[in-house]
Amino acid sequence: MTTIPRPKLDEHAPYYSRYIDRVPDGDLVAQLGKQLMDTTALLAGLSAERENFAYAPGKWTVKQVVLHLCDVERVMGYRALTFARNDPTDLPGFDENTWADVATGSGRALADIVEEFRAIRAATIHFARHLTPEELARRGNANGKPVSVRALLYIIAGHETHHAELFRERYLLP
């Protein structure tokens, strides 16, 4: 297993520092696993009313946020896979708000969406655990900006931390 060093500033667009800076130093793969346990515990046992709660008009519900976590992890994971495999294809961006508006979470139980998140995160962890230093350092272009594989993995972790903080601060989850 390879240690995943923190990405340098030239390995990602400045926007992503807001996520990468949230990731503590240490074993990133272990942190991804701990996040999974912490976030699934945070979401366990919410009432149907709380599952559909949004802290303000026009904001996402708890279920929409978890679906958003799934979508972003899939997109960033695909980008990491593409670049780790040295594929030079420029990858497109995506509009998270458009995706959230059409995601089919309203008819699903939160527990089912959390299970989906659990499966996606398990795949991310397994993928990250086996990358070589050369694969982690590879770069490509996504949404018109250069990014490294290791930066994408840190973005995944920091993005999840960002939303876990919002769950606690704005959604008032325990």
HULINVEN-V769998 format. One record per pair of residues at least 24 apart in sequence whose ideal C-beta (glycine too) atoms are under 10 Angstrom apart, sorted by sequence separation. I is the first residue (numbers start at 1). GAP is how many residues later the second one is. If there is no record, write none. Layout:
i=I gap=GAP
i=I gap=GAP
//
This chain:
i=3 gap=24
i=4 gap=24
i=72 gap=24
i=75 gap=24
i=128 gap=24
i=3 gap=25
i=4 gap=25
i=71 gap=25
i=128 gap=25
i=1 gap=26
i=3 gap=26
i=40 gap=26
i=127 gap=26
i=2 gap=27
i=4 gap=27
i=39 gap=27
i=72 gap=27
i=1 gap=28
i=4 gap=28
i=68 gap=28
i=71 gap=28
i=124 gap=28
i=125 gap=28
i=128 gap=28
i=68 gap=29
i=71 gap=29
i=124 gap=29
i=128 gap=29
i=39 gap=30
i=68 gap=31
i=67 gap=32
i=68 gap=32
i=71 gap=32
i=124 gap=32
i=67 gap=33
i=70 gap=33
i=124 gap=33
i=64 gap=35
i=65 gap=35
i=68 gap=35
i=70 gap=35
i=121 gap=35
i=60 gap=36
i=64 gap=36
i=67 gap=36
i=120 gap=36
i=60 gap=37
i=64 gap=37
i=66 gap=37
i=67 gap=37
i=68 gap=37
i=67 gap=38
i=61 gap=39
i=64 gap=39
i=66 gap=39
i=67 gap=39
i=121 gap=39
i=60 gap=40
i=63 gap=40
i=65 gap=40
i=32 gap=41
i=60 gap=41
i=64 gap=41
i=67 gap=41
i=63 gap=42
i=64 gap=42
i=66 gap=42
i=74 gap=42
i=81 gap=42
i=60 gap=43
i=62 gap=43
i=63 gap=43
i=67 gap=43
i=70 gap=43
i=77 gap=43
i=81 gap=43
i=84 gap=43
i=117 gap=43
i=61 gap=44
i=63 gap=44
i=66 gap=44
i=69 gap=44
i=70 gap=44
i=73 gap=44
i=77 gap=44
i=80 gap=44
i=84 gap=44
i=60 gap=45
i=61 gap=45
i=63 gap=45
i=69 gap=45
i=63 gap=46
i=66 gap=46
i=67 gap=46
i=70 gap=46
i=74 gap=46
i=77 gap=46
i=81 gap=46
i=84 gap=46
i=63 gap=47
i=66 gap=47
i=69 gap=47
i=70 gap=47
i=73 gap=47
i=77 gap=47
i=80 gap=47
i=84 gap=47
i=62 gap=48
i=65 gap=48
i=66 gap=48
i=69 gap=48
i=70 gap=48
i=72 gap=48
i=73 gap=48
i=76 gap=48
i=80 gap=48
i=84 gap=48
i=86 gap=48
i=94 gap=48
i=61 gap=49
i=63 gap=49
i=64 gap=49
i=67 gap=49
i=70 gap=49
i=71 gap=49
i=74 gap=49
i=86 gap=49
i=91 gap=49
i=93 gap=49
i=94 gap=49
i=63 gap=50
i=66 gap=50
i=67 gap=50
i=70 gap=50
i=73 gap=50
i=74 gap=50
i=77 gap=50
i=81 gap=50
i=84 gap=50
i=85 gap=50
i=90 gap=50
i=91 gap=50
i=92 gap=50
i=93 gap=50
i=62 gap=51
i=63 gap=51
i=66 gap=51
i=69 gap=51
i=70 gap=51
i=73 gap=51
i=77 gap=51
i=80 gap=51
i=84 gap=51
i=87 gap=51
i=89 gap=51
i=90 gap=51
i=91 gap=51
i=92 gap=51
i=93 gap=51
i=69 gap=52
i=83 gap=52
i=84 gap=52
i=86 gap=52
i=88 gap=52
i=89 gap=52
i=90 gap=52
i=91 gap=52
i=92 gap=52
i=93 gap=52
i=19 gap=53
i=52 gap=53
i=83 gap=53
i=84 gap=53
i=85 gap=53
i=86 gap=53
i=87 gap=53
i=88 gap=53
i=89 gap=53
i=90 gap=53
i=91 gap=53
i=51 gap=54
i=52 gap=54
i=81 gap=54
i=83 gap=54
i=84 gap=54
i=86 gap=54
i=90 gap=54
i=80 gap=55
i=83 gap=55
i=85 gap=55
i=90 gap=55
i=80 gap=56
i=82 gap=56
i=83 gap=56
i=84 gap=56
i=91 gap=56
i=19 gap=57
i=51 gap=57
i=83 gap=57
i=51 gap=58
i=52 gap=58
i=80 gap=58
i=82 gap=58
i=83 gap=58
i=51 gap=59
i=83 gap=59
i=16 gap=60
i=50 gap=60
i=51 gap=60
i=80 gap=60
i=82 gap=60
i=48 gap=61
i=79 gap=61
i=48 gap=62
i=51 gap=62
i=79 gap=62
i=80 gap=62
i=47 gap=63
i=51 gap=63
i=79 gap=63
i=83 gap=63
i=46 gap=64
i=78 gap=64
i=79 gap=64
i=83 gap=64
i=84 gap=64
i=85 gap=64
i=45 gap=65
i=46 gap=65
i=83 gap=65
i=84 gap=65
i=44 gap=66
i=45 gap=66
i=76 gap=66
i=83 gap=66
i=84 gap=66
i=43 gap=67
i=44 gap=67
i=75 gap=67
i=80 gap=67
i=82 gap=67
i=83 gap=67
i=43 gap=68
i=46 gap=68
i=75 gap=68
i=79 gap=68
i=80 gap=68
i=81 gap=68
i=83 gap=68
i=84 gap=68
i=80 gap=69
i=83 gap=69
i=84 gap=69
i=43 gap=70
i=44 gap=70
i=79 gap=70
i=80 gap=70
i=82 gap=70
i=40 gap=71
i=43 gap=71
i=76 gap=71
i=80 gap=71
i=81 gap=71
i=42 gap=72
i=79 gap=72
i=80 gap=72
i=79 gap=73
i=80 gap=73
i=40 gap=74
i=43 gap=74
i=78 gap=74
i=39 gap=75
i=40 gap=75
i=76 gap=75
i=77 gap=75
i=80 gap=75
i=76 gap=76
i=77 gap=76
i=79 gap=76
i=80 gap=76
i=40 gap=77
i=75 gap=77
i=76 gap=77
i=79 gap=77
i=36 gap=78
i=39 gap=78
i=40 gap=78
i=76 gap=78
i=39 gap=79
i=76 gap=79
i=77 gap=79
i=76 gap=80
i=36 gap=81
i=37 gap=81
i=40 gap=81
i=75 gap=81
i=76 gap=81
i=36 gap=82
i=39 gap=82
i=73 gap=82
i=74 gap=82
i=72 gap=83
i=73 gap=83
i=76 gap=83
i=36 gap=84
i=37 gap=84
i=72 gap=84
i=73 gap=84
i=36 gap=85
i=35 gap=86
i=36 gap=86
i=73 gap=86
i=69 gap=87
i=72 gap=87
i=73 gap=87
i=33 gap=88
i=36 gap=88
i=72 gap=88
i=32 gap=89
i=33 gap=89
i=36 gap=89
i=32 gap=90
i=35 gap=90
i=69 gap=90
i=33 gap=91
i=68 gap=91
i=69 gap=91
i=72 gap=91
i=32 gap=92
i=33 gap=92
i=32 gap=93
i=69 gap=93
i=31 gap=94
i=69 gap=94
i=29 gap=95
i=30 gap=95
i=68 gap=95
i=69 gap=95
i=29 gap=96
i=32 gap=96
i=33 gap=96
i=28 gap=97
i=29 gap=97
i=32 gap=97
i=66 gap=97
i=29 gap=98
i=65 gap=98
i=29 gap=99
i=30 gap=99
i=65 gap=99
i=28 gap=100
i=29 gap=100
i=28 gap=101
i=29 gap=101
i=65 gap=101
i=66 gap=101
i=29 gap=102
i=65 gap=102
i=60 gap=103
i=62 gap=105
i=60 gap=106
i=65 gap=106
i=59 gap=107
i=28 gap=108
i=62 gap=109
i=61 gap=110
i=55 gap=111
i=59 gap=111
i=60 gap=111
i=62 gap=111
i=55 gap=112
i=59 gap=112
i=55 gap=114
i=56 gap=114
i=55 gap=115
i=54 gap=116
i=55 gap=116
i=54 gap=117
i=55 gap=117
i=53 gap=118
i=53 gap=119
i=53 gap=120
i=32 gap=121
i=35 gap=121
i=39 gap=121
i=43 gap=121
i=50 gap=121
i=28 gap=122
i=35 gap=122
i=38 gap=122
i=39 gap=122
i=42 gap=122
i=50 gap=122
i=31 gap=123
i=34 gap=123
i=35 gap=123
i=38 gap=123
i=50 gap=123
i=4 gap=124
i=29 gap=124
i=32 gap=124
i=36 gap=124
i=39 gap=124
i=43 gap=124
i=4 gap=125
i=28 gap=125
i=32 gap=125
i=35 gap=125
i=39 gap=125
i=42 gap=125
i=46 gap=125
i=2 gap=126
i=11 gap=126
i=28 gap=126
i=31 gap=126
i=35 gap=126
i=38 gap=126
i=42 gap=126
i=1 gap=127
i=2 gap=127
i=4 gap=127
i=12 gap=127
i=46 gap=127
i=1 gap=128
i=2 gap=128
i=5 gap=128
i=11 gap=128
i=15 gap=128
i=28 gap=128
i=29 gap=128
i=32 gap=128
i=39 gap=128
i=46 gap=128
i=1 gap=129
i=2 gap=129
i=4 gap=129
i=7 gap=129
i=10 gap=129
i=13 gap=129
i=16 gap=129
i=28 gap=129
i=31 gap=129
i=35 gap=129
i=42 gap=129
i=45 gap=129
i=1 gap=130
i=2 gap=130
i=3 gap=130
i=7 gap=130
i=12 gap=130
i=13 gap=130
i=15 gap=130
i=20 gap=130
i=23 gap=130
i=31 gap=130
i=43 gap=130
i=2 gap=131
i=5 gap=131
i=13 gap=131
i=14 gap=131
i=16 gap=131
i=20 gap=131
i=23 gap=131
i=42 gap=131
i=2 gap=132
i=4 gap=132
i=5 gap=132
i=7 gap=132
i=13 gap=132
i=19 gap=132
i=22 gap=132
i=23 gap=132
i=42 gap=132
i=2 gap=133
i=3 gap=133
i=12 gap=133
i=13 gap=133
i=20 gap=133
i=21 gap=133
i=22 gap=133
i=23 gap=133
i=24 gap=133
i=41 gap=133
i=2 gap=134
i=12 gap=134
i=13 gap=134
i=17 gap=134
i=20 gap=134
i=23 gap=134
i=39 gap=134
i=11 gap=135
i=12 gap=135
i=16 gap=135
i=19 gap=135
i=20 gap=135
i=22 gap=135
i=23 gap=135
i=10 gap=136
i=11 gap=136
i=12 gap=136
i=16 gap=136
i=19 gap=136
i=22 gap=136
i=23 gap=136
i=11 gap=137
i=17 gap=137
i=18 gap=137
i=19 gap=137
i=20 gap=137
i=21 gap=137
i=22 gap=137
i=23 gap=137
i=24 gap=137
i=10 gap=138
i=11 gap=138
i=12 gap=138
i=13 gap=138
i=16 gap=138
i=17 gap=138
i=19 gap=138
i=20 gap=138
i=22 gap=138
i=23 gap=138
i=11 gap=139
i=12 gap=139
i=16 gap=139
i=19 gap=139
i=20 gap=139
i=22 gap=139
i=7 gap=140
i=8 gap=140
i=11 gap=140
i=12 gap=140
i=15 gap=140
i=18 gap=140
i=19 gap=140
i=21 gap=140
i=22 gap=140
i=7 gap=141
i=10 gap=141
i=11 gap=141
i=17 gap=141
i=18 gap=141
i=19 gap=141
i=7 gap=142
i=8 gap=142
i=9 gap=142
i=12 gap=142
i=13 gap=142
i=16 gap=142
i=19 gap=142
i=22 gap=142
i=7 gap=143
i=8 gap=143
i=11 gap=143
i=12 gap=143
i=16 gap=143
i=19 gap=143
i=22 gap=143
i=6 gap=144
i=7 gap=144
i=18 gap=144
i=4 gap=145
i=5 gap=145
i=6 gap=145
i=7 gap=145
i=4 gap=146
i=7 gap=146
i=7 gap=147
i=2 gap=148
i=6 gap=148
i=7 gap=148
i=4 gap=149
i=5 gap=149
i=4 gap=150
i=4 gap=153
//
